[in-house]
Amino acid sequence: MADAVRPTLAASAAVFRGPLVLLAQRGYAPGKGLWSLPGGRVEPGETLAEAAAREVREEVAVEAEIIGLAAALDFISHDADGTLTSHFVVAAHAALWRAGEPVLSDEAVAVGWFHPDEVASLATTHGLADVVQRAARLLAAEGAAAEGAAEGGAEGRPQALAHAPS
């Protein structure tokens, strides 16, 4: 029943390392197998920015500095009969990479650094290319992209690590 499904608050982060953004291929539904931003549920007493930074750390072992809110999105799923099965409200943030190399997990079965212009050609969660572009613009407006690049930006083509779930 639709009445039983309540919106779940979540937070994610578009983590930039120089000109490239970190994406994770989802290991779980909803969106299993799709590229997305690292993120997850907000815990009680946690701010949206704190949740985004924690989720990035937990999912891919990267330390990120949250710069600001890039977008708010609704992810609403229905089953074949049209019954509401889930509703996530996601606060997507722009962030800078600060430390760590991404690792794989059950939640992130592949990870990679991608140029924002390449995101639209990937199989992604709904609206990801737009969110990444918004995050890049926010960082540029804040003057943060140059700072992130100066602090060990990734170079070259996207580097994706593949991992089959165990």
N, C-alpha and C positions, 0 to 999 in steps of 0.2 A: 504494500500500500504506500502511496505517496506520502500519507500522513506520518508513516514511521521513519521516513528519511528526512533528516534535518541537515541543513548546510554545515559543512565542516570547514573551519578556518585553517588555512595553510599558508606557508611562506616559502618563497624560492629566491634564488639569486642568479643573475647573469654575471658570472665572475669573469672579468677581463684580465688577461695577461698580455700587455702590449695591445696589439690590434685584434687578438684572438679571444674568443669566448669559449668557456668550458661547458660542454654538453655531456649528459649522461643518457645512455640508452636504458629505459626503464625495465626492471626485472619483474615488476608486479603490475597487475591491473589497478586502476584503469590505465590504459595506454601502454600495456606491456609491449616491449619491442620498439617503441617509438623513442626518438631522441627528445630530450626535454632538459629543463634546468634542474639542477639538484634542489630538492626541497621536500617539505612534508608538513605534518600537522604542527600547529602552534600549541605549546604546552601552557597550562594555567600559570599565570603570573609572569609570562614571558612576553616581551614586546615582539612586534612583527620582525624588526631588524635582528633581534637576538635569535629568534627562531630560524630565520634565513641563514644566519652565520652558523648556528649549531647544526642545522641540517646539512649544509655543505661539508662541514667538518665530519659529521657522522657518515654521510653517504660516500664521500670521495676522498676524505682525509686531507682536504685543502683548507688553509686558513685564509679567510677573506675579510676585507674591510667593507662593510655596507656603506654605500654613499647616499643612496636615496631610493624612494619608491618609483619604479618605472611604469607599472601598470597594475590594475586589479582585474582579475578574470574570474568568470564562472565556468566550471567544468561540470556539466550536467549529463548524466548517463541514464539511458532507458534500456530495458530488455526488449526482446523481439515483440512482445505484446504491447509495448509502449509504457510499461510500468516504470516509474522512476526508481532507479537503483542506487544512485549516488549523486551528491551535489557538493562540490568543493569550491570554496571561494579562496582564490590564491592571490596573495600580495607578492608580486614579482619585483625584486629589487635590482638595482645596478650596484655592482661591487668590483673591487680590485683584488687581484690575487696578492697575497702577502707571503705565503710559505707553503711548502709541501708539494709533492707530486701526486696527481690523482691516482687512486687505486680502485680496483674493482671490488664489488660486493654483490650480495644477492639483490640489492636495490638498484645497483648500477652495473649492469652486465657488460657494458662497454663505455668508455669515456674517451673524449677527444677535444682538442682545441681546434676551433673552426673560425674562419673569417666570417663576419656577419653576413656578407653577401652570399655565402654558400649555404646558409641555413635553409633557405626556401627550397633548395633542391633535395633536402633530406626528408625522410619520413619522420615527421615530428608531431608532438601534441598540438592541438588547435591553437593557431595564432602565435606560435613561437617566433617565427621570423620577425613579426611586427614587434613583439616584446623585446627581442634582442636589439633591433634597430632603435627602439625607444631608449633602452638602457645605454646604448652607445652614445646617443645624442645627449642624454643626461650627464654622462661622464665627461663628454667634450665640453658641455656648458659649464661644468664644475671645474674644468681644467685638470681633471683627475686622470684622463687617459694617458697623457704624457708622463705623469708621475708614475703610473703603473708600468709603463714601458721602460722607464729609467731604472726601475727596481727589479730587473731580471725578466723582462718580457720574453715570451716564447717567440721563436722565429720560425719562418718557413711555413710549409704546408701543414694542414691539420694532422695531428698524430693521434690515431685512435688505437686503443688497446682493446682487443677482443677477448671475450671470456664466455664460455658456455656455462650456464647455471648448473650447479651440482645438485 
